[in-house]
Amino acid sequence: MTIQTHWQGRRCTLQVEQEMSIYTALTLKDPLLEPLANSRELILDLAAVSDMDTSGVQLLLLLHREAIRRQVALRISGMSTAVREALGLYGLLGWFGASETPPSGARA
């Protein structure tokens, strides 16, 4: 599992550098949720996510719900093609502030 955590005051940036799938969801859950306890803003960099399936989408939805409950601002700073395709499949790109079309130069 590769998640890089960077703190700047009460802002936490998490860089996920692996797949977000049924095989990794359980091991990703706590490292993604734990920063919500001490942050006011959580930024997810998902540009290096190699694969995302329904379990990965469910994990992002859980994180979204918990961020709202704890009044933590949540945003995604980068999306790999796999993340964009999975969220697009479920019509959830707008929930995470992404447009339907990827920016030019987006990483696969």
Helices and strands as residue ranges (DSSP letters): E 3-8, E 11-16, H 25-33, G 34-37, E 41-46, H 54-69, E 73-79, H 81-89, G 93-96
